Amino acid sequence: MKNVYAVKLGNLYYQGKDFNLTNSYGYKMTDNLNNAILSESFDDMKKRAEKIGGKVYKINLEEVK
């Protein structure tokens, strides 16, 4: 299986951007890795992590039979 990467900030994982009524945005976070955004690109996730102050973590996926 391929490795993927996730951005983590404290105990939360990056889930996406959240837009509000003032046309600005914040970052949506989740405590469940299943709801987080995963990417095969380390560089893309590193850029996101730098924006929100988090760190990139490598996730090893295993196929369950």
Secondary structure as GFF3:
##gff-version 3
##sequence-region A 1 65
A	DSSP	beta_strand	3	9	.	.	.	ID=ss1
A	DSSP	beta_strand	12	19	.	.	.	ID=ss2
A	DSSP	beta_strand	25	30	.	.	.	ID=ss3
A	DSSP	three_ten_helix	33	35	.	.	.	ID=ss4
A	DSSP	alpha_helix	42	52	.	.	.	ID=ss5
A	DSSP	beta_strand	55	60	.	.	.	ID=ss6
###
